Amino acid sequence: MAGTMANTELAEELLQLEEADAWFEYLESTRGQSETRYAELEPWAWARLSQRLRAVRAARAASSCRCLTRADGRPMGAAGSLSLRSCRPQS
């Protein structure tokens, strides 16, 4: 049971990092742009942010016994989309 609680806490922490990273990406891409460039870039940046936040919400809604990784197998925290895979208890 303790391992499950630790996995759940780790998963939530990773989701919080992913959410923060999504917001930082949005701010980084829109900050300091000219008015014209901002008008061109902001809809894309908002759509990207919304997509990433939807993935975080979906992962949070999933079963608490899941391990969170990116689609390419890397841990969350670098760019990429989320995927879920079943946990395998470690012995």
PDB file with one MODEL, atoms N, CA, C and O in Angstrom:
MODEL        1
ATOM      1  N   MET A   1       0.826  -1.201   0.000  1.00  0.00           N
ATOM      2  CA  MET A   1       0.000   0.000   0.000  1.00  0.00           C
ATOM      3  C   MET A   1       0.862   1.253   0.000  1.00  0.00           C
ATOM      4  O   MET A   1       0.519   2.242  -0.649  1.00  0.00           O
ATOM      5  N   ALA A   2       1.974   1.223   0.719  1.00  0.00           N
ATOM      6  CA  ALA A   2       2.849   2.395   0.773  1.00  0.00           C
ATOM      7  C   ALA A   2       3.424   2.710  -0.598  1.00  0.00           C
ATOM      8  O   ALA A   2       3.579   3.877  -0.960  1.00  0.00           O
ATOM      9  N   GLY A   3       3.742   1.662  -1.364  1.00  0.00           N
ATOM     10  CA  GLY A   3       4.260   1.870  -2.713  1.00  0.00           C
ATOM     11  C   GLY A   3       3.239   2.535  -3.610  1.00  0.00           C
ATOM     12  O   GLY A   3       3.587   3.376  -4.440  1.00  0.00           O
ATOM     13  N   THR A   4       1.967   2.158  -3.447  1.00  0.00           N
ATOM     14  CA  THR A   4       0.900   2.750  -4.242  1.00  0.00           C
ATOM     15  C   THR A   4       0.738   4.230  -3.902  1.00  0.00           C
ATOM     16  O   THR A   4       0.533   5.056  -4.791  1.00  0.00           O
ATOM     17  N   MET A   5       0.830   4.561  -2.615  1.00  0.00           N
ATOM     18  CA  MET A   5       0.711   5.954  -2.187  1.00  0.00           C
ATOM     19  C   MET A   5       1.869   6.772  -2.737  1.00  0.00           C
ATOM     20  O   MET A   5       1.673   7.895  -3.203  1.00  0.00           O
ATOM     21  N   ALA A   6       3.075   6.216  -2.684  1.00  0.00           N
ATOM     22  CA  ALA A   6       4.242   6.919  -3.223  1.00  0.00           C
ATOM     23  C   ALA A   6       4.095   7.123  -4.726  1.00  0.00           C
ATOM     24  O   ALA A   6       4.426   8.193  -5.238  1.00  0.00           O
ATOM     25  N   ASN A   7       3.597   6.102  -5.447  1.00  0.00           N
ATOM     26  CA  ASN A   7       3.378   6.229  -6.888  1.00  0.00           C
ATOM     27  C   ASN A   7       2.341   7.295  -7.195  1.00  0.00           C
ATOM     28  O   ASN A   7       2.495   8.060  -8.148  1.00  0.00           O
ATOM     29  N   THR A   8       1.281   7.351  -6.390  1.00  0.00           N
ATOM     30  CA  THR A   8       0.230   8.341  -6.581  1.00  0.00           C
ATOM     31  C   THR A   8       0.771   9.747  -6.356  1.00  0.00           C
ATOM     32  O   THR A   8       0.478  10.663  -7.124  1.00  0.00           O
ATOM     33  N   GLU A   9       1.557   9.913  -5.306  1.00  0.00           N
ATOM     34  CA  GLU A   9       2.147  11.226  -5.019  1.00  0.00           C
ATOM     35  C   GLU A   9       3.127  11.630  -6.114  1.00  0.00           C
ATOM     36  O   GLU A   9       3.167  12.793  -6.515  1.00  0.00           O
ATOM     37  N   LEU A  10       3.907  10.686  -6.594  1.00  0.00           N
ATOM     38  CA  LEU A  10       4.845  10.956  -7.678  1.00  0.00           C
ATOM     39  C   LEU A  10       4.097  11.340  -8.949  1.00  0.00           C
ATOM     40  O   LEU A  10       4.478  12.283  -9.641  1.00  0.00           O
ATOM     41  N   ALA A  11       3.039  10.608  -9.249  1.00  0.00           N
ATOM     42  CA  ALA A  11       2.247  10.902 -10.441  1.00  0.00           C
ATOM     43  C   ALA A  11       1.651  12.306 -10.351  1.00  0.00           C
ATOM     44  O   ALA A  11       1.665  13.043 -11.337  1.00  0.00           O
ATOM     45  N   GLU A  12       1.132  12.683  -9.195  1.00  0.00           N
ATOM     46  CA  GLU A  12       0.552  14.023  -9.031  1.00  0.00           C
ATOM     47  C   GLU A  12       1.637  15.095  -9.157  1.00  0.00           C
ATOM     48  O   GLU A  12       1.411  16.136  -9.773  1.00  0.00           O
ATOM     49  N   GLU A  13       2.793  14.846  -8.586  1.00  0.00           N
ATOM     50  CA  GLU A  13       3.888  15.806  -8.706  1.00  0.00           C
ATOM     51  C   GLU A  13       4.312  15.976 -10.162  1.00  0.00           C
ATOM     52  O   GLU A  13       4.572  17.094 -10.609  1.00  0.00           O
ATOM     53  N   LEU A  14       4.382  14.871 -10.902  1.00  0.00           N
ATOM     54  CA  LEU A  14       4.728  14.945 -12.318  1.00  0.00           C
ATOM     55  C   LEU A  14       3.667  15.707 -13.113  1.00  0.00           C
ATOM     56  O   LEU A  14       3.994  16.457 -14.033  1.00  0.00           O
ATOM     57  N   LEU A  15       2.403  15.514 -12.757  1.00  0.00           N
ATOM     58  CA  LEU A  15       1.332  16.256 -13.427  1.00  0.00           C
ATOM     59  C   LEU A  15       1.418  17.749 -13.130  1.00  0.00           C
ATOM     60  O   LEU A  15       1.169  18.575 -14.009  1.00  0.00           O
ATOM     61  N   GLN A  16       1.768  18.092 -11.904  1.00  0.00           N
ATOM     62  CA  GLN A  16       1.942  19.496 -11.551  1.00  0.00           C
ATOM     63  C   GLN A  16       3.097  20.113 -12.337  1.00  0.00           C
ATOM     64  O   GLN A  16       3.004  21.253 -12.792  1.00  0.00           O
ATOM     65  N   LEU A  17       4.175  19.365 -12.495  1.00  0.00           N
ATOM     66  CA  LEU A  17       5.309  19.847 -13.287  1.00  0.00           C
ATOM     67  C   LEU A  17       4.913  20.030 -14.752  1.00  0.00           C
ATOM     68  O   LEU A  17       5.290  21.019 -15.379  1.00  0.00           O
ATOM     69  N   GLU A  18       4.165  19.092 -15.288  1.00  0.00           N
ATOM     70  CA  GLU A  18       3.703  19.183 -16.671  1.00  0.00           C
ATOM     71  C   GLU A  18       2.810  20.402 -16.861  1.00  0.00           C
ATOM     72  O   GLU A  18       2.928  21.114 -17.858  1.00  0.00           O
ATOM     73  N   GLU A  19       1.916  20.643 -15.906  1.00  0.00           N
ATOM     74  CA  GLU A  19       1.019  21.794 -15.986  1.00  0.00           C
ATOM     75  C   GLU A  19       1.818  23.101 -15.947  1.00  0.00           C
ATOM     76  O   GLU A  19       1.561  24.013 -16.732  1.00  0.00           O
ATOM     77  N   ALA A  20       2.771  23.184 -15.046  1.00  0.00           N
ATOM     78  CA  ALA A  20       3.611  24.385 -14.958  1.00  0.00           C
ATOM     79  C   ALA A  20       4.418  24.574 -16.239  1.00  0.00           C
ATOM     80  O   ALA A  20       4.544  25.693 -16.736  1.00  0.00           O
ATOM     81  N   ASP A  21       4.963  23.483 -16.773  1.00  0.00           N
ATOM     82  CA  ASP A  21       5.740  23.557 -18.000  1.00  0.00           C
ATOM     83  C   ASP A  21       4.882  24.065 -19.158  1.00  0.00           C
ATOM     84  O   ASP A  21       5.359  24.827 -19.998  1.00  0.00           O
ATOM     85  N   ALA A  22       3.630  23.648 -19.203  1.00  0.00           N
ATOM     86  CA  ALA A  22       2.720  24.103 -20.264  1.00  0.00           C
ATOM     87  C   ALA A  22       2.506  25.611 -20.181  1.00  0.00           C
ATOM     88  O   ALA A  22       2.527  26.302 -21.199  1.00  0.00           O
ATOM     89  N   TRP A  23       2.299  26.119 -18.965  1.00  0.00           N
ATOM     90  CA  TRP A  23       2.114  27.564 -18.793  1.00  0.00           C
ATOM     91  C   TRP A  23       3.389  28.330 -19.139  1.00  0.00           C
ATOM     92  O   TRP A  23       3.327  29.380 -19.778  1.00  0.00           O
ATOM     93  N   PHE A  24       4.546  27.809 -18.720  1.00  0.00           N
ATOM     94  CA  PHE A  24       5.811  28.483 -19.042  1.00  0.00           C
ATOM     95  C   PHE A  24       6.051  28.510 -20.546  1.00  0.00           C
ATOM     96  O   PHE A  24       6.554  29.502 -21.075  1.00  0.00           O
ATOM     97  N   GLU A  25       5.698  27.430 -21.240  1.00  0.00           N
ATOM     98  CA  GLU A  25       5.839  27.408 -22.691  1.00  0.00           C
ATOM     99  C   GLU A  25       4.973  28.488 -23.332  1.00  0.00           C
ATOM    100  O   GLU A  25       5.414  29.182 -24.249  1.00  0.00           O
ATOM    101  N   TYR A  26       3.736  28.630 -22.848  1.00  0.00           N
ATOM    102  CA  TYR A  26       2.836  29.657 -23.365  1.00  0.00           C
ATOM    103  C   TYR A  26       3.432  31.049 -23.157  1.00  0.00           C
ATOM    104  O   TYR A  26       3.483  31.859 -24.082  1.00  0.00           O
ATOM    105  N   LEU A  27       3.880  31.311 -21.931  1.00  0.00           N
ATOM    106  CA  LEU A  27       4.437  32.628 -21.628  1.00  0.00           C
ATOM    107  C   LEU A  27       5.691  32.911 -22.436  1.00  0.00           C
ATOM    108  O   LEU A  27       5.871  34.017 -22.945  1.00  0.00           O
ATOM    109  N   GLU A  28       6.551  31.921 -22.554  1.00  0.00           N
ATOM    110  CA  GLU A  28       7.792  32.087 -23.302  1.00  0.00           C
ATOM    111  C   GLU A  28       7.530  32.393 -24.777  1.00  0.00           C
ATOM    112  O   GLU A  28       8.241  33.190 -25.389  1.00  0.00           O
ATOM    113  N   SER A  29       6.518  31.762 -25.333  1.00  0.00           N
ATOM    114  CA  SER A  29       6.247  31.958 -26.759  1.00  0.00           C
ATOM    115  C   SER A  29       5.525  33.269 -27.044  1.00  0.00           C
ATOM    116  O   SER A  29       5.601  33.767 -28.167  1.00  0.00           O
ATOM    117  N   THR A  30       4.826  33.846 -26.065  1.00  0.00           N
ATOM    118  CA  THR A  30       4.062  35.069 -26.319  1.00  0.00           C
ATOM    119  C   THR A  30       4.728  36.325 -25.765  1.00  0.00           C
ATOM    120  O   THR A  30       4.454  37.427 -26.241  1.00  0.00           O
ATOM    121  N   ARG A  31       5.579  36.180 -24.786  1.00  0.00           N
ATOM    122  CA  ARG A  31       6.192  37.339 -24.134  1.00  0.00           C
ATOM    123  C   ARG A  31       7.167  38.051 -25.072  1.00  0.00           C
ATOM    124  O   ARG A  31       7.926  37.410 -25.799  1.00  0.00           O
ATOM    125  N   GLY A  32       7.136  39.373 -25.045  1.00  0.00           N
ATOM    126  CA  GLY A  32       8.105  40.176 -25.763  1.00  0.00           C
ATOM    127  C   GLY A  32       7.909  40.243 -27.270  1.00  0.00           C
ATOM    128  O   GLY A  32       8.815  40.659 -27.992  1.00  0.00           O
ATOM    129  N   GLN A  33       6.750  39.843 -27.751  1.00  0.00           N
ATOM    130  CA  GLN A  33       6.492  39.869 -29.195  1.00  0.00           C
ATOM    131  C   GLN A  33       5.929  41.236 -29.599  1.00  0.00           C
ATOM    132  O   GLN A  33       5.299  41.922 -28.794  1.00  0.00           O
ATOM    133  N   SER A  34       6.161  41.611 -30.834  1.00  0.00           N
ATOM    134  CA  SER A  34       5.513  42.820 -31.349  1.00  0.00           C
ATOM    135  C   SER A  34       4.005  42.562 -31.407  1.00  0.00           C
ATOM    136  O   SER A  34       3.554  41.418 -31.359  1.00  0.00           O
ATOM    137  N   GLU A  35       3.248  43.636 -31.509  1.00  0.00           N
ATOM    138  CA  GLU A  35       1.787  43.490 -31.533  1.00  0.00           C
ATOM    139  C   GLU A  35       1.329  42.598 -32.683  1.00  0.00           C
ATOM    140  O   GLU A  35       0.445  41.758 -32.515  1.00  0.00           O
ATOM    141  N   THR A  36       1.939  42.788 -33.851  1.00  0.00           N
ATOM    142  CA  THR A  36       1.567  41.988 -35.026  1.00  0.00           C
ATOM    143  C   THR A  36       1.939  40.527 -34.822  1.00  0.00           C
ATOM    144  O   THR A  36       1.132  39.633 -35.075  1.00  0.00           O
ATOM    145  N   ARG A  37       3.160  40.287 -34.364  1.00  0.00           N
ATOM    146  CA  ARG A  37       3.615  38.906 -34.152  1.00  0.00           C
ATOM    147  C   ARG A  37       2.801  38.228 -33.048  1.00  0.00           C
ATOM    148  O   ARG A  37       2.472  37.047 -33.157  1.00  0.00           O
ATOM    149  N   TYR A  38       2.474  38.967 -31.990  1.00  0.00           N
ATOM    150  CA  TYR A  38       1.651  38.419 -30.912  1.00  0.00           C
ATOM    151  C   TYR A  38       0.298  37.979 -31.453  1.00  0.00           C
ATOM    152  O   TYR A  38      -0.188  36.898 -31.118  1.00  0.00           O
ATOM    153  N   ALA A  39      -0.314  38.819 -32.293  1.00  0.00           N
ATOM    154  CA  ALA A  39      -1.626  38.486 -32.873  1.00  0.00           C
ATOM    155  C   ALA A  39      -1.554  37.224 -33.721  1.00  0.00           C
ATOM    156  O   ALA A  39      -2.515  36.456 -33.777  1.00  0.00           O
ATOM    157  N   GLU A  40      -0.423  37.007 -34.377  1.00  0.00           N
ATOM    158  CA  GLU A  40      -0.252  35.794 -35.183  1.00  0.00           C
ATOM    159  C   GLU A  40       0.013  34.571 -34.324  1.00  0.00           C
ATOM    160  O   GLU A  40      -0.491  33.484 -34.607  1.00  0.00           O
ATOM    161  N   LEU A  41       0.795  34.748 -33.286  1.00  0.00           N
ATOM    162  CA  LEU A  41       1.303  33.632 -32.489  1.00  0.00           C
ATOM    163  C   LEU A  41       0.362  33.178 -31.368  1.00  0.00           C
ATOM    164  O   LEU A  41       0.297  31.990 -31.052  1.00  0.00           O
ATOM    165  N   GLU A  42      -0.357  34.117 -30.775  1.00  0.00           N
ATOM    166  CA  GLU A  42      -1.143  33.806 -29.584  1.00  0.00           C
ATOM    167  C   GLU A  42      -2.197  32.726 -29.792  1.00  0.00           C
ATOM    168  O   GLU A  42      -2.333  31.870 -28.918  1.00  0.00           O
ATOM    169  N   PRO A  43      -2.952  32.707 -30.890  1.00  0.00           N
ATOM    170  CA  PRO A  43      -3.935  31.622 -31.053  1.00  0.00           C
ATOM    171  C   PRO A  43      -3.284  30.237 -31.055  1.00  0.00           C
ATOM    172  O   PRO A  43      -3.825  29.294 -30.477  1.00  0.00           O
ATOM    173  N   TRP A  44      -2.121  30.114 -31.706  1.00  0.00           N
ATOM    174  CA  TRP A  44      -1.406  28.836 -31.686  1.00  0.00           C
ATOM    175  C   TRP A  44      -0.953  28.498 -30.270  1.00  0.00           C
ATOM    176  O   TRP A  44      -1.115  27.366 -29.813  1.00  0.00           O
ATOM    177  N   ALA A  45      -0.380  29.492 -29.570  1.00  0.00           N
ATOM    178  CA  ALA A  45       0.122  29.252 -28.213  1.00  0.00           C
ATOM    179  C   ALA A  45      -1.018  28.848 -27.276  1.00  0.00           C
ATOM    180  O   ALA A  45      -0.850  27.963 -26.437  1.00  0.00           O
ATOM    181  N   TRP A  46      -2.176  29.497 -27.421  1.00  0.00           N
ATOM    182  CA  TRP A  46      -3.328  29.165 -26.570  1.00  0.00           C
ATOM    183  C   TRP A  46      -3.842  27.760 -26.875  1.00  0.00           C
ATOM    184  O   TRP A  46      -4.185  27.011 -25.959  1.00  0.00           O
ATOM    185  N   ALA A  47      -3.896  27.402 -28.153  1.00  0.00           N
ATOM    186  CA  ALA A  47      -4.348  26.059 -28.527  1.00  0.00           C
ATOM    187  C   ALA A  47      -3.394  25.000 -27.974  1.00  0.00           C
ATOM    188  O   ALA A  47      -3.833  23.963 -27.476  1.00  0.00           O
ATOM    189  N   ARG A  48      -2.095  25.262 -28.063  1.00  0.00           N
ATOM    190  CA  ARG A  48      -1.093  24.329 -27.532  1.00  0.00           C
ATOM    191  C   ARG A  48      -1.226  24.197 -26.017  1.00  0.00           C
ATOM    192  O   ARG A  48      -1.180  23.089 -25.482  1.00  0.00           O
ATOM    193  N   LEU A  49      -1.390  25.324 -25.326  1.00  0.00           N
ATOM    194  CA  LEU A  49      -1.588  25.291 -23.877  1.00  0.00           C
ATOM    195  C   LEU A  49      -2.843  24.499 -23.533  1.00  0.00           C
ATOM    196  O   LEU A  49      -2.816  23.651 -22.642  1.00  0.00           O
ATOM    197  N   SER A  50      -3.935  24.768 -24.228  1.00  0.00           N
ATOM    198  CA  SER A  50      -5.199  24.061 -23.959  1.00  0.00           C
ATOM    199  C   SER A  50      -5.046  22.560 -24.172  1.00  0.00           C
ATOM    200  O   SER A  50      -5.562  21.762 -23.390  1.00  0.00           O
ATOM    201  N   GLN A  51      -4.341  22.180 -25.227  1.00  0.00           N
ATOM    202  CA  GLN A  51      -4.117  20.763 -25.516  1.00  0.00           C
ATOM    203  C   GLN A  51      -3.324  20.097 -24.381  1.00  0.00           C
ATOM    204  O   GLN A  51      -3.673  19.006 -23.930  1.00  0.00           O
ATOM    205  N   ARG A  52      -2.279  20.751 -23.935  1.00  0.00           N
ATOM    206  CA  ARG A  52      -1.458  20.176 -22.866  1.00  0.00           C
ATOM    207  C   ARG A  52      -2.224  20.099 -21.541  1.00  0.00           C
ATOM    208  O   ARG A  52      -2.092  19.122 -20.804  1.00  0.00           O
ATOM    209  N   LEU A  53      -3.021  21.124 -21.240  1.00  0.00           N
ATOM    210  CA  LEU A  53      -3.804  21.101 -19.998  1.00  0.00           C
ATOM    211  C   LEU A  53      -4.905  20.042 -20.061  1.00  0.00           C
ATOM    212  O   LEU A  53      -5.227  19.431 -19.042  1.00  0.00           O
ATOM    213  N   ARG A  54      -5.486  19.817 -21.245  1.00  0.00           N
ATOM    214  CA  ARG A  54      -6.467  18.735 -21.401  1.00  0.00           C
ATOM    215  C   ARG A  54      -5.824  17.389 -21.115  1.00  0.00           C
ATOM    216  O   ARG A  54      -6.433  16.535 -20.471  1.00  0.00           O
ATOM    217  N   ALA A  55      -4.596  17.190 -21.589  1.00  0.00           N
ATOM    218  CA  ALA A  55      -3.888  15.932 -21.341  1.00  0.00           C
ATOM    219  C   ALA A  55      -3.622  15.746 -19.854  1.00  0.00           C
ATOM    220  O   ALA A  55      -3.722  14.630 -19.345  1.00  0.00           O
ATOM    221  N   VAL A  56      -3.288  16.816 -19.156  1.00  0.00           N
ATOM    222  CA  VAL A  56      -3.070  16.740 -17.708  1.00  0.00           C
ATOM    223  C   VAL A  56      -4.375  16.370 -17.005  1.00  0.00           C
ATOM    224  O   VAL A  56      -4.388  15.502 -16.132  1.00  0.00           O
ATOM    225  N   ARG A  57      -5.471  17.028 -17.385  1.00  0.00           N
ATOM    226  CA  ARG A  57      -6.770  16.702 -16.766  1.00  0.00           C
ATOM    227  C   ARG A  57      -7.163  15.249 -17.026  1.00  0.00           C
ATOM    228  O   ARG A  57      -7.672  14.572 -16.133  1.00  0.00           O
ATOM    229  N   ALA A  58      -6.926  14.774 -18.241  1.00  0.00           N
ATOM    230  CA  ALA A  58      -7.255  13.385 -18.575  1.00  0.00           C
ATOM    231  C   ALA A  58      -6.417  12.419 -17.739  1.00  0.00           C
ATOM    232  O   ALA A  58      -6.925  11.403 -17.265  1.00  0.00           O
ATOM    233  N   ALA A  59      -5.155  12.731 -17.562  1.00  0.00           N
ATOM    234  CA  ALA A  59      -4.292  11.866 -16.759  1.00  0.00           C
ATOM    235  C   ALA A  59      -4.731  11.861 -15.297  1.00  0.00           C
ATOM    236  O   ALA A  59      -4.697  10.823 -14.636  1.00  0.00           O
ATOM    237  N   ARG A  60      -5.143  13.027 -14.795  1.00  0.00           N
ATOM    238  CA  ARG A  60      -5.628  13.093 -13.408  1.00  0.00           C
ATOM    239  C   ARG A  60      -6.912  12.296 -13.234  1.00  0.00           C
ATOM    240  O   ARG A  60      -7.143  11.707 -12.179  1.00  0.00           O
ATOM    241  N   ALA A  61      -7.744  12.277 -14.265  1.00  0.00           N
ATOM    242  CA  ALA A  61      -9.018  11.566 -14.181  1.00  0.00           C
ATOM    243  C   ALA A  61      -8.841  10.049 -14.287  1.00  0.00           C
ATOM    244  O   ALA A  61      -9.729   9.283 -13.911  1.00  0.00           O
ATOM    245  N   ALA A  62      -7.692   9.629 -14.799  1.00  0.00           N
ATOM    246  CA  ALA A  62      -7.430   8.199 -14.960  1.00  0.00           C
ATOM    247  C   ALA A  62      -7.265   7.542 -13.586  1.00  0.00           C
ATOM    248  O   ALA A  62      -7.136   8.214 -12.563  1.00  0.00           O
ATOM    249  N   SER A  63      -7.273   6.261 -13.599  1.00  0.00           N
ATOM    250  CA  SER A  63      -7.106   5.487 -12.373  1.00  0.00           C
ATOM    251  C   SER A  63      -5.854   5.910 -11.626  1.00  0.00           C
ATOM    252  O   SER A  63      -4.850   6.249 -12.253  1.00  0.00           O
ATOM    253  N   SER A  64      -5.893   5.897 -10.322  1.00  0.00           N
ATOM    254  CA  SER A  64      -4.734   6.302  -9.514  1.00  0.00           C
ATOM    255  C   SER A  64      -3.588   5.300  -9.624  1.00  0.00           C
ATOM    256  O   SER A  64      -2.460   5.618  -9.248  1.00  0.00           O
ATOM    257  N   CYS A  65      -3.850   4.116 -10.122  1.00  0.00           N
ATOM    258  CA  CYS A  65      -2.778   3.123 -10.277  1.00  0.00           C
ATOM    259  C   CYS A  65      -2.275   3.138 -11.712  1.00  0.00           C
ATOM    260  O   CYS A  65      -2.412   2.153 -12.438  1.00  0.00           O
ATOM    261  N   ARG A  66      -1.700   4.244 -12.108  1.00  0.00           N
ATOM    262  CA  ARG A  66      -1.106   4.396 -13.433  1.00  0.00           C
ATOM    263  C   ARG A  66       0.249   5.055 -13.279  1.00  0.00           C
ATOM    264  O   ARG A  66       0.467   5.841 -12.358  1.00  0.00           O
ATOM    265  N   CYS A  67       1.141   4.737 -14.167  1.00  0.00           N
ATOM    266  CA  CYS A  67       2.433   5.409 -14.230  1.00  0.00           C
ATOM    267  C   CYS A  67       2.381   6.365 -15.404  1.00  0.00           C
ATOM    268  O   CYS A  67       1.886   6.005 -16.472  1.00  0.00           O
ATOM    269  N   LEU A  68       2.876   7.561 -15.228  1.00  0.00           N
ATOM    270  CA  LEU A  68       2.807   8.571 -16.281  1.00  0.00           C
ATOM    271  C   LEU A  68       4.147   8.722 -16.970  1.00  0.00           C
ATOM    272  O   LEU A  68       5.168   8.986 -16.334  1.00  0.00           O
ATOM    273  N   THR A  69       4.126   8.552 -18.275  1.00  0.00           N
ATOM    274  CA  THR A  69       5.302   8.778 -19.107  1.00  0.00           C
ATOM    275  C   THR A  69       4.850   9.510 -20.353  1.00  0.00           C
ATOM    276  O   THR A  69       3.651   9.654 -20.594  1.00  0.00           O
ATOM    277  N   ARG A  70       5.781   9.963 -21.127  1.00  0.00           N
ATOM    278  CA  ARG A  70       5.471  10.583 -22.405  1.00  0.00           C
ATOM    279  C   ARG A  70       5.315   9.476 -23.442  1.00  0.00           C
ATOM    280  O   ARG A  70       5.706   8.332 -23.211  1.00  0.00           O
ATOM    281  N   ALA A  71       4.745   9.829 -24.576  1.00  0.00           N
ATOM    282  CA  ALA A  71       4.510   8.854 -25.647  1.00  0.00           C
ATOM    283  C   ALA A  71       5.817   8.214 -26.108  1.00  0.00           C
ATOM    284  O   ALA A  71       5.822   7.066 -26.553  1.00  0.00           O
ATOM    285  N   ASP A  72       6.927   8.951 -26.003  1.00  0.00           N
ATOM    286  CA  ASP A  72       8.214   8.407 -26.432  1.00  0.00           C
ATOM    287  C   ASP A  72       8.930   7.648 -25.313  1.00  0.00           C
ATOM    288  O   ASP A  72      10.071   7.223 -25.491  1.00  0.00           O
ATOM    289  N   GLY A  73       8.273   7.473 -24.164  1.00  0.00           N
ATOM    290  CA  GLY A  73       8.836   6.693 -23.076  1.00  0.00           C
ATOM    291  C   GLY A  73       9.623   7.492 -22.051  1.00  0.00           C
ATOM    292  O   GLY A  73       9.983   6.962 -21.000  1.00  0.00           O
ATOM    293  N   ARG A  74       9.900   8.780 -22.345  1.00  0.00           N
ATOM    294  CA  ARG A  74      10.631   9.611 -21.389  1.00  0.00           C
ATOM    295  C   ARG A  74       9.698  10.045 -20.272  1.00  0.00           C
ATOM    296  O   ARG A  74       8.489  10.136 -20.484  1.00  0.00           O
ATOM    297  N   PRO A  75      10.235  10.316 -19.076  1.00  0.00           N
ATOM    298  CA  PRO A  75       9.377  10.833 -18.008  1.00  0.00           C
ATOM    299  C   PRO A  75       8.853  12.213 -18.372  1.00  0.00           C
ATOM    300  O   PRO A  75       9.461  12.922 -19.173  1.00  0.00           O
ATOM    301  N   MET A  76       7.715  12.595 -17.781  1.00  0.00           N
ATOM    302  CA  MET A  76       7.157  13.909 -18.045  1.00  0.00           C
ATOM    303  C   MET A  76       8.144  14.972 -17.595  1.00  0.00           C
ATOM    304  O   MET A  76       8.941  14.741 -16.685  1.00  0.00           O
ATOM    305  N   GLY A  77       8.092  16.144 -18.235  1.00  0.00           N
ATOM    306  CA  GLY A  77       8.968  17.243 -17.893  1.00  0.00           C
ATOM    307  C   GLY A  77       9.667  17.788 -19.119  1.00  0.00           C
ATOM    308  O   GLY A  77      10.125  18.930 -19.118  1.00  0.00           O
ATOM    309  N   ALA A  78       9.755  16.982 -20.169  1.00  0.00           N
ATOM    310  CA  ALA A  78      10.294  17.453 -21.450  1.00  0.00           C
ATOM    311  C   ALA A  78       9.141  17.505 -22.437  1.00  0.00           C
ATOM    312  O   ALA A  78       8.078  16.943 -22.173  1.00  0.00           O
ATOM    313  N   ALA A  79       9.328  18.158 -23.550  1.00  0.00           N
ATOM    314  CA  ALA A  79       8.233  18.331 -24.506  1.00  0.00           C
ATOM    315  C   ALA A  79       7.763  16.993 -25.061  1.00  0.00           C
ATOM    316  O   ALA A  79       8.567  16.087 -25.278  1.00  0.00           O
ATOM    317  N   GLY A  80       6.478  16.874 -25.287  1.00  0.00           N
ATOM    318  CA  GLY A  80       5.881  15.665 -25.840  1.00  0.00           C
ATOM    319  C   GLY A  80       4.506  15.444 -25.270  1.00  0.00           C
ATOM    320  O   GLY A  80       4.105  16.130 -24.331  1.00  0.00           O
ATOM    321  N   SER A  81       3.779  14.502 -25.818  1.00  0.00           N
ATOM    322  CA  SER A  81       2.426  14.262 -25.331  1.00  0.00           C
ATOM    323  C   SER A  81       2.430  13.157 -24.285  1.00  0.00           C
ATOM    324  O   SER A  81       3.312  12.299 -24.274  1.00  0.00           O
ATOM    325  N   LEU A  82       1.449  13.190 -23.420  1.00  0.00           N
ATOM    326  CA  LEU A  82       1.336  12.221 -22.328  1.00  0.00           C
ATOM    327  C   LEU A  82       0.767  10.904 -22.820  1.00  0.00           C
ATOM    328  O   LEU A  82      -0.010  10.870 -23.774  1.00  0.00           O
ATOM    329  N   SER A  83       1.152   9.833 -22.175  1.00  0.00           N
ATOM    330  CA  SER A  83       0.503   8.552 -22.372  1.00  0.00           C
ATOM    331  C   SER A  83       0.444   7.873 -21.015  1.00  0.00           C
ATOM    332  O   SER A  83       1.209   8.212 -20.112  1.00  0.00           O
ATOM    333  N   LEU A  84      -0.448   6.928 -20.872  1.00  0.00           N
ATOM    334  CA  LEU A  84      -0.584   6.188 -19.626  1.00  0.00           C
ATOM    335  C   LEU A  84      -0.241   4.735 -19.864  1.00  0.00           C
ATOM    336  O   LEU A  84      -0.561   4.175 -20.913  1.00  0.00           O
ATOM    337  N   ARG A  85       0.410   4.126 -18.894  1.00  0.00           N
ATOM    338  CA  ARG A  85       0.654   2.691 -18.963  1.00  0.00           C
ATOM    339  C   ARG A  85       0.406   2.122 -17.577  1.00  0.00           C
ATOM    340  O   ARG A  85       0.542   2.829 -16.578  1.00  0.00           O
ATOM    341  N   SER A  86       0.049   0.869 -17.512  1.00  0.00           N
ATOM    342  CA  SER A  86      -0.248   0.237 -16.237  1.00  0.00           C
ATOM    343  C   SER A  86       1.001   0.135 -15.382  1.00  0.00           C
ATOM    344  O   SER A  86       2.104  -0.075 -15.888  1.00  0.00           O
ATOM    345  N   CYS A  87       0.813   0.287 -14.075  1.00  0.00           N
ATOM    346  CA  CYS A  87       1.942   0.152 -13.136  1.00  0.00           C
ATOM    347  C   CYS A  87       2.342  -1.305 -13.009  1.00  0.00           C
ATOM    348  O   CYS A  87       1.491  -2.191 -13.079  1.00  0.00           O
ATOM    349  N   ARG A  88       3.567  -1.548 -12.832  1.00  0.00           N
ATOM    350  CA  ARG A  88       4.081  -2.877 -12.529  1.00  0.00           C
ATOM    351  C   ARG A  88       4.721  -2.802 -11.152  1.00  0.00           C
ATOM    352  O   ARG A  88       5.722  -2.104 -10.984  1.00  0.00           O
ATOM    353  N   PRO A  89       4.172  -3.501 -10.156  1.00  0.00           N
ATOM    354  CA  PRO A  89       4.760  -3.446  -8.817  1.00  0.00           C
ATOM    355  C   PRO A  89       6.209  -3.904  -8.852  1.00  0.00           C
ATOM    356  O   PRO A  89       6.546  -4.892  -9.505  1.00  0.00           O
ATOM    357  N   GLN A  90       7.061  -3.176  -8.142  1.00  0.00           N
ATOM    358  CA  GLN A  90       8.475  -3.558  -8.061  1.00  0.00           C
ATOM    359  C   GLN A  90       8.688  -4.459  -6.861  1.00  0.00           C
ATOM    360  O   GLN A  90       8.142  -4.217  -5.784  1.00  0.00           O
ATOM    361  N   SER A  91       9.496  -5.514  -7.056  1.00  0.00           N
ATOM    362  CA  SER A  91       9.731  -6.426  -5.932  1.00  0.00           C
ATOM    363  C   SER A  91      11.056  -6.163  -5.290  1.00  0.00           C
ATOM    364  O   SER A  91      11.421  -6.838  -4.327  1.00  0.00           O
TER     365      SER A  91
ENDMDL
END
